[in-house]
Amino acid sequence: MPASYAYLGPEGTFTEVALRTLPETATRELVPVVSVPAALDAVRGGEAEAAFVPIENSVEGGITTTLDELVAGEPLMIYREVLLDITFALLVRPGTAISDIKTVTAHPAAQPQVRNWMKDNLAEDVIWESAASNADGARLVQEGRYDAAFAGEFAAEKYGLVPLVTEIHDAENAQTRFVLVGKPARPAAPTGADKTSVVIWQREDHPGGLMELLQEFAIRGVNLVLLQSRPTGTGIGDYCFAIDAEGHIADRRVAEALMGLKRVCPEVRFLGSYPRAGVAVEDVRPPRSGTSDGEFVAASDWLARCQDGRF
Ligand SMILES: O=C(O)C(=O)Cc1ccccc1
């Protein structure tokens, strides 16, 4: 049996479309599961080699279920990311007119991307209910549970539906980011256009606390591309921070920043270093003066010589 990747299903999700862009899926069995936690549990339980799940969208920010699952429980690591342009279609059973629509459904992350369109085009009292995924919403329309679903146009045929309206997106260029997650192992070698994800916990609430943590990146010239606070669940005001930084853990400036955080945070969870989707190596900004690998190595060599009295 080939190794399997579990993904947020059922068949026909944006997640599946994004997953199929990864060349290695040609040799994997792709298994749709009902939720993000189910996909990650399949990895934790050893039933799947990896899970593929949405993690961030350009309109609303983080997909909190995914972040919360990665923050807690048995550690997992991100190995790949995929960016997908998202535009919705309004899927209905054949014969449904727009004026017949009393109930609609989709994944909660779809709502902010279709809210204005709904206001302008559907009845004022239309009822929205969340589905486990956009394709699951389509399946529920097929079953007659709702009148319409926002989903990818490609999902229509699978569920015997028709796209009544296509190209629905309140924000131009809306994208969703998906990640391939597995059990911890050595990250792939740097490609030159990489990203490192970590979750950090603050020691205790104090003035400038977050700034002190961010400083570990800033002084080493490491650029951040995501900062998301999540409640730890231990009390009001207790937060951890999910951070994506440019660079790879094999880069000295990133490694030194992580060591700096490890010294001052009660917990640092390394979530992986992996190639950055949509960024070519030639587009990566060169390290700020004084933060290249060569400069870090030269500085530690110099220190060793001082400690030896060999200068
Ligand atoms: O993959 C899907 O279809 C999902 O349900 C997750 C999702 C939700 C909103 C935008 C992109 C992906």
The ligand as a Tripos MOL2 file, in Angstrom:
@<TRIPOS>MOLECULE
LIG
   12    12     1     0     0
SMALL
NO_CHARGES

@<TRIPOS>ATOM
      1 O1        -10.4470   23.4240    1.3130 O.co2     1 LIG1
      2 C1        -11.5910   23.7950    1.4800 C.2       1 LIG1
      3 O2        -12.4630   23.7830    0.6020 O.co2     1 LIG1
      4 C2        -11.9500   24.2900    2.8130 C.2       1 LIG1
      5 O3        -13.0500   24.1220    3.2400 O.2       1 LIG1
      6 C3        -10.9690   25.1450    3.5350 C.3       1 LIG1
      7 C4        -10.9750   26.5000    2.9080 C.ar      1 LIG1
      8 C5        -11.8760   27.4440    3.3300 C.ar      1 LIG1
      9 C6        -11.8980   28.7100    2.7140 C.ar      1 LIG1
     10 C7        -11.0120   28.9920    1.7030 C.ar      1 LIG1
     11 C8        -10.1040   28.0270    1.2760 C.ar      1 LIG1
     12 C9        -10.0920   26.7760    1.8910 C.ar      1 LIG1
@<TRIPOS>BOND
     1     1     2 2
     2     2     3 1
     3     2     4 1
     4     4     5 2
     5     4     6 1
     6     6     7 1
     7     7     8 ar
     8     7    12 ar
     9     8     9 ar
    10     9    10 ar
    11    10    11 ar
    12    11    12 ar
@<TRIPOS>SUBSTRUCTURE
     1 LIG1         1 GROUP 0 **** ****
